[in-house]
Amino acid sequence: MPHSLLSEENTSPADEDSILPDAPLVNPEPHDVEAEDDLDGVVHATPNIPVKLEDLFDDDEEEDDEFPSSGITNENPPSSSPPASLPQVAPSARYSDPEVMLAFYQRLFPFRHLFQWLNHSMKPSTDFGHREFAFTLQNDAYLRYQSFPTSDSLRKEILRLNPSRFEIGPVYTANPRDRKTLRKSTAFRPRAKELVFDIDLTDYDEVRTCCDKANICHKCWSFITMAIKVVDVALRDDFGFEHIMWVYSGRRGAHAWISDRRARDMDDQKRKAVAGYLEVIKGGAQSGKKVNVKRPLHPHLARSLDILKEHFQGDILENQDPWAKPERAERLLQLLPDKALNNALRKKWDAAPGRSSASKWADIDSLAKAGASKNLDSKALLEAKQDIVLEYTYPRLDVEVSKKQIHLLKSPFVVHPGTGRVCVPIDPTRVERFDPLGVPTVTELLSEIDAWDKENRKEESGEDVKKVQDYEKTRLRPFVDYFKTHVGSLLKAEKGVKRERERDDGDPMEF
């Protein structure tokens, strides 16, 4: 996937799942979205506004008051209660309609937990305040280098701009909005960013037969399931990372966000090394053998084979049937090391045009044992078969996404503009139960709120009724709850790190 450098205001990529632009390390191009440009009617980015000291701590409460609630209580509501100001969505509205997106941001998006996740603390800090956000507006204008001191300020700006989606970038050494005022370009550079990975099913088009391009089904989603299993265990067991969150891209892929402090502080060289460690499939669609690994196999690859071999028979040989067609079967023969064995296999398959891929795979061993080749190297054949399993099952990572701190990645819980589905977290311990086609769309969620309200509305009787947040009325609830648990674990770990640093940074003269 191509990468490009964009100025602060640009049009968004045509393909919603394409790679997002990287932020330049030096001064950006002359065009400035904070200037008084007309933008064809697009709302301007908010200029720098001083923040009052008391406003910096408006995120210090535990309540989820960002989510509106329609529970009835015995208190007299104010005349301008929040529900009265909620946007009205027509029954026939589509997920791409602006009023639908506004209702989603106002009623369902977990701004407070997103803030805590990116800030690594309940109290506002530069981890959030110096973080770049990028907005894709409804008319496809693209606003770069947006930053906010608190979750409330982010929420207010998103409700004002009503973007179709937004991306998250790195934490900079200075506020991204102030980058033009810095005397030295080197004073503005990325200093931290979650280590991220991107897996996209379009990179599997040469091995999946059920779908192609942006289309997916349950059969080919198994490639993402396999990838999550392999990458997740490697990140945890081989690198010791703990705070890993997988997120559905909304259409045909998944993203991994690693929030451990060690991961966030990695420079580009270390990120490149981790990506290289996990990269096995190399070469484009027209290249030859894509797996060339040394023997004996590295423990990571041996473990990966153990994970993947159970998927190979069912998900690949049976569901994908990758070598059913003669031209695809020829690709299999190219990956085998013995010419005499290949000729014997080709002859057998030509005589049986409808032979399944599972049968063709079994034919390799049966003809080898029958002596189809007098000079057969059984070890070379075994290694070739292992490489074939890896080529058809091993994760196909877009490693360029992982190599640089400056890369922007779509935020969790935004709505995919092409499908209307919410980019929800994926629990890696239950990854095989995740159904991408069952993820709710934004219009379905808003309808579920209306249905819940209609079913549970009571006559005013003076009795107390428990407040029910709008997200709790929908199928989004388990995903938000999972996110809250993940964030809570991260915050707990960050407190421990902070205490250790304070202890280590004590008075050096104290004995």
C-alpha positions as CSV (number, residue, x, y, z in Angstrom):
1,M,0.0,0.0,0.0
2,P,1.4,3.4,-1.0
3,H,2.3,6.0,1.7
4,S,2.3,9.7,1.1
5,L,2.9,12.9,3.0
6,L,-0.1,15.2,3.1
7,S,-0.5,18.8,4.3
8,E,-2.8,19.7,7.1
9,E,-5.8,20.1,4.9
10,N,-6.3,17.6,2.1
11,T,-8.8,15.1,0.8
12,S,-9.1,11.7,2.5
13,P,-8.0,8.6,0.7
14,A,-10.6,7.2,-1.7
15,D,-10.3,3.7,-0.1
16,E,-11.4,4.0,3.5
17,D,-9.0,1.2,4.6
18,S,-6.0,2.5,2.8
19,I,-2.9,3.5,4.7
20,L,-3.2,6.8,6.4
21,P,-0.6,9.6,5.7
22,D,2.4,10.0,7.9
23,A,3.1,13.3,9.7
24,P,6.3,14.9,8.5
25,L,9.1,15.3,10.9
26,V,10.0,18.8,9.7
27,N,7.9,21.9,9.1
28,P,4.8,21.0,7.1
29,E,3.9,22.4,3.7
30,P,2.9,26.0,3.5
31,H,-0.8,25.4,3.5
32,D,-2.2,25.8,7.1
33,V,-5.7,24.7,8.2
34,E,-5.5,27.1,11.1
35,A,-5.3,30.0,8.6
36,E,-8.4,31.8,7.3
37,D,-8.9,29.5,4.2
38,D,-12.4,29.2,2.7
39,L,-12.3,25.4,2.5
40,D,-15.4,25.4,0.3
41,G,-17.6,25.9,3.3
42,V,-15.8,23.5,5.6
43,V,-15.7,24.4,9.3
44,H,-12.3,25.8,10.3
45,A,-10.1,24.1,12.8
46,T,-10.3,25.7,16.2
47,P,-7.4,28.1,16.9
48,N,-5.3,28.0,20.0
49,I,-7.5,29.1,22.9
50,P,-6.0,29.5,26.5
51,V,-7.4,26.9,28.8
52,K,-8.3,27.8,32.4
53,L,-6.6,25.9,35.1
54,E,-9.8,24.5,36.5
55,D,-10.8,23.2,33.0
56,L,-7.7,21.0,32.8
57,F,-9.2,18.7,35.5
58,D,-12.7,18.2,34.2
59,D,-11.8,14.6,33.4
60,D,-11.2,13.6,37.0
61,E,-14.6,12.2,37.7
62,E,-15.4,8.5,37.5
63,E,-19.0,8.9,36.2
64,D,-19.7,8.1,32.5
65,D,-21.6,11.4,32.1
66,E,-20.5,11.6,28.5
67,F,-23.2,9.1,27.6
68,P,-26.7,10.5,27.8
69,S,-29.3,8.6,29.8
70,S,-33.0,8.4,29.4
71,G,-33.8,6.7,32.7
72,I,-36.7,8.4,34.5
73,T,-36.0,9.7,38.0
74,N,-38.1,11.6,40.6
75,E,-36.1,14.7,40.1
76,N,-37.5,17.6,38.1
77,P,-35.2,17.9,35.0
78,P,-34.0,21.3,33.9
79,S,-35.8,22.9,31.1
80,S,-32.9,22.3,28.7
81,S,-32.1,18.7,29.6
82,P,-29.6,16.8,27.4
83,P,-32.1,14.5,25.8
84,A,-34.0,17.4,24.4
85,S,-30.9,18.6,22.5
86,L,-30.0,15.2,21.0
87,P,-30.1,15.2,17.2
88,Q,-33.2,13.7,15.6
89,V,-32.6,10.8,13.3
90,A,-35.1,10.0,10.6
91,P,-36.2,6.3,10.4
92,S,-34.9,6.1,6.8
93,A,-31.5,7.7,7.6
94,R,-28.4,6.1,6.3
95,Y,-25.2,5.7,8.3
96,S,-23.4,8.2,6.2
97,D,-25.9,11.0,6.9
98,P,-24.5,13.8,9.1
99,E,-27.3,13.6,11.6
100,V,-26.6,9.9,12.2
101,M,-22.9,10.6,12.8
102,L,-23.7,13.5,15.2
103,A,-26.2,11.3,17.1
104,F,-23.5,8.6,17.4
105,Y,-20.8,10.9,18.7
106,Q,-23.3,12.5,21.1
107,R,-24.8,9.4,22.5
108,L,-22.5,6.4,22.0
109,F,-18.8,7.3,21.5
110,P,-16.7,6.6,24.6
111,F,-14.7,9.8,24.7
112,R,-13.8,9.6,28.4
113,H,-12.3,6.1,28.1
114,L,-10.5,7.1,24.9
115,F,-8.9,10.0,26.8
116,Q,-7.8,7.7,29.6
117,W,-6.4,5.2,27.2
118,L,-4.3,7.8,25.3
119,N,-3.4,9.9,28.4
120,H,-2.4,6.9,30.6
121,S,-3.8,8.7,33.6
122,M,-7.1,10.2,34.9
123,K,-5.5,13.7,35.1
124,P,-4.8,15.5,31.9
125,S,-1.1,15.5,30.8
126,T,1.0,16.1,27.7
127,D,0.5,12.4,26.7
128,F,-3.0,13.6,25.6
129,G,-2.5,17.3,25.2
130,H,0.5,16.9,22.7
131,R,-1.2,14.1,20.8
132,E,-2.1,14.7,17.2
133,F,-5.6,14.0,15.9
134,A,-6.7,14.2,12.3
135,F,-10.3,14.6,11.1
136,T,-11.9,13.5,7.8
137,L,-14.8,15.9,7.4
138,Q,-18.1,15.2,5.7
139,N,-16.9,16.8,2.5
140,D,-13.7,14.8,2.6
141,A,-11.5,17.7,3.7
142,Y,-8.7,16.3,5.9
143,L,-7.6,18.3,9.0
144,R,-4.2,17.5,10.4
145,Y,-2.4,18.5,13.7
146,Q,-5.4,18.9,15.9
147,S,-4.8,18.6,19.6
148,F,-6.9,18.9,22.8
149,P,-6.1,19.3,26.5
150,T,-9.0,17.2,27.8
151,S,-11.6,14.7,26.7
152,D,-14.3,17.3,27.0
153,S,-12.5,19.6,24.5
154,L,-12.1,16.7,22.1
155,R,-15.7,15.8,22.4
156,K,-16.9,19.4,21.9
157,E,-14.8,19.8,18.7
158,I,-15.9,16.5,17.3
159,L,-19.6,17.5,17.9
160,R,-18.9,20.8,16.2
161,L,-17.0,19.4,13.2
162,N,-19.0,16.1,13.0
163,P,-16.2,14.3,11.1
164,S,-16.9,11.1,9.2
165,R,-14.0,9.6,11.1
166,F,-10.8,10.6,12.8
167,E,-7.3,9.2,13.2
168,I,-4.8,9.1,16.1
169,G,-1.2,10.1,15.7
170,P,1.9,10.4,17.9
171,V,2.6,12.4,21.0
172,Y,4.9,15.3,20.1
173,T,7.5,17.2,22.0
174,A,5.3,20.3,21.7
175,N,1.6,21.0,21.1
176,P,0.9,20.2,17.5
177,R,-1.1,23.5,17.2
178,D,2.0,25.4,18.1
179,R,4.4,23.8,15.6
180,K,4.5,27.0,13.4
181,T,5.6,29.2,16.2
182,L,8.7,27.1,17.1
183,R,12.0,28.6,16.0
184,K,13.7,25.3,15.2
185,S,12.0,22.5,13.3
186,T,13.8,20.0,15.5
187,A,11.8,21.3,18.5
188,F,8.7,19.6,17.0
189,R,9.2,15.9,16.7
190,P,7.3,12.8,17.8
191,R,8.4,11.5,21.2
192,A,5.9,8.6,21.8
193,K,3.3,6.5,20.0
194,E,1.7,3.1,20.6
195,L,3.3,0.3,18.6
196,V,0.7,-0.6,16.0
197,F,0.1,-3.4,13.5
198,D,-2.3,-3.4,10.5
199,I,-3.7,-6.6,8.9
200,D,-5.8,-6.2,5.8
201,L,-7.5,-9.0,3.8
202,T,-6.7,-7.4,0.5
203,D,-3.1,-8.6,1.1
204,Y,-4.5,-12.2,1.1
205,D,-6.2,-11.8,-2.4
206,E,-3.6,-14.2,-4.0
207,V,-4.5,-17.0,-1.5
208,R,-8.1,-16.5,-0.7
209,T,-10.7,-17.7,-3.3
210,C,-14.0,-16.8,-1.7
211,C,-13.7,-12.9,-2.0
212,D,-11.4,-10.2,-3.2
213,K,-10.7,-6.5,-2.8
214,A,-13.0,-5.0,-0.1
215,N,-15.3,-7.9,0.1
216,I,-15.2,-10.4,3.0
217,C,-17.1,-13.4,4.3
218,H,-16.7,-15.7,7.3
219,K,-14.5,-18.0,5.3
220,C,-11.8,-15.5,4.5
221,W,-12.1,-13.8,7.9
222,S,-10.4,-16.9,9.3
223,F,-7.1,-15.4,7.9
224,I,-7.5,-12.5,10.3
225,T,-8.3,-14.9,13.1
226,M,-5.1,-16.8,12.4
227,A,-3.1,-13.6,12.2
228,I,-4.4,-12.3,15.6
229,K,-3.5,-15.7,17.2
230,V,0.1,-15.7,15.9
231,V,0.9,-12.0,16.4
232,D,-0.7,-11.7,19.8
233,V,1.2,-14.7,21.4
234,A,4.5,-13.4,19.9
235,L,4.0,-9.9,21.3
236,R,3.2,-11.3,24.7
237,D,5.6,-14.2,25.0
238,D,8.5,-13.0,23.0
239,F,8.5,-9.3,23.8
240,G,6.7,-9.3,27.1
241,F,4.0,-6.8,26.1
242,E,0.8,-6.9,28.2
243,H,-1.5,-4.0,27.1
244,I,-2.4,-5.1,23.6
245,M,-5.8,-4.2,22.1
246,W,-7.0,-5.6,18.8
247,V,-9.6,-3.5,16.9
248,Y,-11.8,-4.4,14.0
249,S,-11.2,-2.0,11.1
250,G,-14.8,-1.8,10.3
251,R,-14.6,-3.7,7.0
252,R,-11.8,-6.1,6.1
253,G,-9.1,-6.0,8.7
254,A,-7.8,-5.6,12.2
255,H,-5.4,-3.3,14.0
256,A,-3.2,-4.0,17.1
257,W,-2.4,-1.2,19.5
258,I,0.3,-1.9,22.1
259,S,0.2,0.6,24.9
260,D,3.0,-0.7,27.2
261,R,5.4,2.2,28.1
262,R,8.3,0.3,26.5
263,A,6.4,0.0,23.3
264,R,5.3,3.7,23.3
265,D,8.8,4.9,23.8
266,M,10.4,2.9,21.0
267,D,12.2,4.8,18.3
268,D,11.7,4.0,14.7
269,Q,14.7,1.6,14.6
270,K,13.3,-0.6,17.4
271,R,9.8,-0.5,15.8
272,K,11.4,-1.7,12.5
273,A,13.2,-4.5,14.3
274,V,9.9,-5.7,15.9
275,A,8.1,-5.6,12.6
276,G,11.0,-7.4,10.9
277,Y,10.9,-10.1,13.6
278,L,7.2,-10.8,12.7
279,E,7.5,-10.4,8.9
280,V,7.7,-13.7,7.1
281,I,5.7,-13.3,3.9
282,K,7.8,-11.2,1.5
283,G,7.3,-10.3,-2.1
284,G,4.4,-9.1,-4.3
285,A,1.7,-11.0,-6.1
286,Q,4.0,-11.7,-9.1
287,S,7.0,-12.8,-7.0
288,G,8.1,-16.4,-6.6
289,K,8.6,-18.2,-3.3
290,K,7.4,-15.8,-0.6
291,V,8.7,-17.8,2.5
292,N,12.4,-18.3,2.8
293,V,13.2,-19.2,6.4
294,K,16.3,-20.8,7.9
295,R,16.5,-24.2,9.5
296,P,16.2,-25.2,12.2
297,L,13.1,-23.0,12.6
298,H,13.2,-20.2,15.0
299,P,11.0,-20.9,18.1
300,H,8.5,-18.2,17.0
301,L,8.0,-19.9,13.6
302,A,7.8,-23.4,15.2
303,R,5.1,-22.1,17.5
304,S,3.4,-20.4,14.7
305,L,3.3,-23.6,12.7
306,D,1.7,-25.4,15.6
307,I,-1.0,-22.7,15.8
308,L,-1.6,-22.6,12.0
309,K,-1.5,-26.3,11.1
310,E,-4.9,-26.9,12.7
311,H,-6.4,-24.1,10.5
312,F,-4.7,-25.3,7.3
313,Q,-6.8,-28.4,6.8
314,G,-10.2,-26.8,7.4
315,D,-9.8,-23.1,6.6
316,I,-7.4,-23.4,3.7
317,L,-7.7,-26.8,2.0
318,E,-11.5,-27.2,2.5
319,N,-12.9,-23.7,2.7
320,Q,-10.6,-21.9,0.3
321,D,-9.8,-24.9,-1.9
322,P,-6.8,-22.9,-3.3
323,W,-5.6,-25.3,-5.9
324,A,-8.9,-26.4,-7.5
325,K,-8.1,-24.6,-10.8
326,P,-5.2,-25.9,-12.9
327,E,-3.3,-22.6,-12.9
328,R,-3.5,-22.4,-9.1
329,A,-2.4,-26.0,-8.8
330,E,0.6,-25.1,-10.9
331,R,1.6,-22.5,-8.2
332,L,1.6,-25.4,-5.7
333,L,3.9,-27.4,-7.9
334,Q,6.3,-24.5,-8.2
335,L,6.8,-24.5,-4.5
336,L,7.8,-28.2,-4.3
337,P,11.5,-29.1,-4.7
338,D,11.5,-32.3,-6.8
339,K,10.9,-32.1,-10.6
340,A,10.1,-35.8,-11.0
341,L,7.5,-35.7,-8.2
342,N,6.0,-32.6,-9.8
343,N,5.6,-34.3,-13.1
344,A,3.9,-37.3,-11.5
345,L,1.5,-35.0,-9.6
346,R,0.7,-32.9,-12.7
347,K,-0.1,-36.1,-14.6
348,K,-2.4,-37.4,-11.9
349,W,-4.2,-34.0,-11.5
350,D,-4.6,-33.6,-15.3
351,A,-6.4,-36.9,-15.4
352,A,-8.8,-35.8,-12.6
353,P,-9.7,-32.2,-13.3
354,G,-12.2,-31.9,-10.4
355,R,-9.8,-33.1,-7.7
356,S,-10.0,-31.1,-4.5
357,S,-7.1,-29.2,-2.9
358,A,-7.3,-31.5,0.2
359,S,-6.8,-34.5,-2.1
360,K,-4.0,-32.8,-4.0
361,W,-2.2,-32.0,-0.8
362,A,-2.5,-35.7,0.3
363,D,-1.2,-36.8,-3.2
364,I,2.1,-35.2,-2.4
365,D,3.0,-37.6,0.3
366,S,1.3,-40.6,-1.3
367,L,3.2,-40.3,-4.6
368,A,6.4,-39.5,-2.7
369,K,6.1,-42.7,-0.7
370,A,5.2,-44.7,-3.9
371,G,8.6,-43.8,-5.3
372,A,7.6,-41.2,-7.9
373,S,11.1,-39.7,-7.6
374,K,14.2,-41.9,-7.2
375,N,16.3,-39.0,-5.9
376,L,13.7,-37.4,-3.6
377,D,15.1,-35.5,-0.6
378,S,12.5,-36.2,2.1
379,K,13.8,-33.5,4.3
380,A,13.6,-30.9,1.6
381,L,10.1,-32.0,0.8
382,L,9.0,-31.6,4.5
383,E,10.6,-28.2,4.7
384,A,8.9,-27.2,1.4
385,K,5.5,-28.3,2.8
386,Q,6.1,-26.3,6.0
387,D,6.9,-23.2,3.9
388,I,3.7,-23.7,1.9
389,V,1.6,-23.9,5.1
390,L,3.2,-20.6,6.2
391,E,2.7,-18.9,2.9
392,Y,-1.0,-19.7,2.9
393,T,-1.7,-19.0,6.6
394,Y,1.0,-16.8,8.2
395,P,0.0,-13.1,9.0
396,R,0.5,-10.7,6.1
397,L,1.4,-7.5,7.9
398,D,1.6,-4.1,6.4
399,V,4.9,-3.5,8.2
400,E,5.2,0.1,7.0
401,V,2.4,1.0,9.4
402,S,4.5,-0.3,12.3
403,K,7.9,1.1,11.5
404,K,7.3,4.8,12.2
405,Q,6.1,6.8,15.2
406,I,4.5,9.4,12.9
407,H,2.0,7.0,11.3
408,L,-1.7,7.8,11.8
409,L,-4.2,5.1,12.5
410,K,-8.0,5.1,12.6
411,S,-9.3,5.5,16.1
412,P,-11.2,2.7,17.9
413,F,-15.0,3.1,17.9
414,V,-15.2,5.3,14.9
415,V,-17.7,4.4,12.2
416,H,-16.3,2.9,9.0
417,P,-17.7,5.2,6.2
418,G,-18.0,2.4,3.7
419,T,-20.0,-0.1,5.9
420,G,-21.4,1.9,8.8
421,R,-19.9,-0.7,11.2
422,V,-18.3,0.5,14.4
423,C,-14.5,-0.2,14.8
424,V,-14.9,-2.3,18.0
425,P,-12.3,-4.1,20.1
426,I,-11.6,-7.8,19.5
427,D,-11.0,-10.0,22.5
428,P,-8.0,-12.2,21.5
429,T,-9.0,-14.9,24.0
430,R,-12.3,-15.3,22.1
431,V,-11.1,-14.3,18.7
432,E,-12.7,-17.3,17.0
433,R,-16.1,-16.2,18.2
434,F,-15.8,-12.7,16.7
435,D,-18.1,-12.2,13.8
436,P,-17.2,-9.1,11.6
437,L,-20.5,-9.3,9.7
438,G,-22.4,-9.3,13.0
439,V,-20.8,-6.1,14.3
440,P,-23.5,-3.5,14.7
441,T,-23.9,-0.5,12.3
442,V,-24.4,3.0,13.6
443,T,-28.0,3.1,12.4
444,E,-28.8,-0.3,14.1
445,L,-27.4,1.1,17.4
446,L,-29.5,4.2,17.3
447,S,-32.5,2.1,16.5
448,E,-31.7,-0.1,19.5
449,I,-31.7,2.9,21.8
450,D,-35.1,4.0,20.5
451,A,-36.5,0.4,20.9
452,W,-35.2,0.2,24.5
453,D,-36.6,3.6,25.4
454,K,-40.0,2.7,23.9
455,E,-40.1,-0.7,25.8
456,N,-38.9,0.6,29.1
457,R,-40.6,4.0,29.3
458,K,-42.8,4.3,32.4
459,E,-45.4,6.7,33.5
460,E,-44.1,9.3,35.9
461,S,-44.8,7.6,39.2
462,G,-42.2,9.3,41.5
463,E,-40.2,6.1,41.9
464,D,-36.4,6.2,41.4
465,V,-35.2,4.5,38.2
466,K,-31.5,3.6,37.7
467,K,-29.7,5.7,35.1
468,V,-29.0,3.6,32.0
469,Q,-26.4,4.9,29.7
470,D,-27.4,4.9,26.0
471,Y,-24.6,2.5,25.1
472,E,-25.9,0.0,27.7
473,K,-29.1,-0.2,25.7
474,T,-27.3,-1.5,22.6
475,R,-25.1,-4.3,21.3
476,L,-22.2,-1.9,21.7
477,R,-22.2,-2.5,25.5
478,P,-19.9,-5.6,25.6
479,F,-17.3,-3.8,23.4
480,V,-17.3,-0.6,25.6
481,D,-17.1,-2.7,28.7
482,Y,-14.1,-4.6,27.3
483,F,-12.4,-1.3,26.4
484,K,-13.1,0.0,29.9
485,T,-11.5,-3.1,31.4
486,H,-8.4,-2.8,29.1
487,V,-8.0,0.9,30.0
488,G,-8.3,0.1,33.7
489,S,-5.5,-2.4,33.5
490,L,-3.3,0.1,31.7
491,L,-3.9,2.8,34.2
492,K,-3.1,0.5,37.1
493,A,0.2,-0.5,35.4
494,E,1.0,3.2,34.7
495,K,0.6,4.1,38.4
496,G,3.0,1.4,39.3
497,V,5.6,2.7,36.8
498,K,5.1,6.2,38.1
499,R,5.7,5.1,41.7
500,E,8.9,3.3,40.7
501,R,10.2,6.3,38.9
502,E,9.5,8.6,41.9
503,R,11.3,6.1,44.2
504,D,14.3,5.9,41.8
505,D,14.4,9.7,41.4
506,G,14.6,10.4,45.1
507,D,17.2,12.5,46.8
508,P,20.6,11.1,45.7
509,M,22.1,12.2,49.0
510,E,19.6,10.3,51.1
511,F,21.0,7.1,52.6
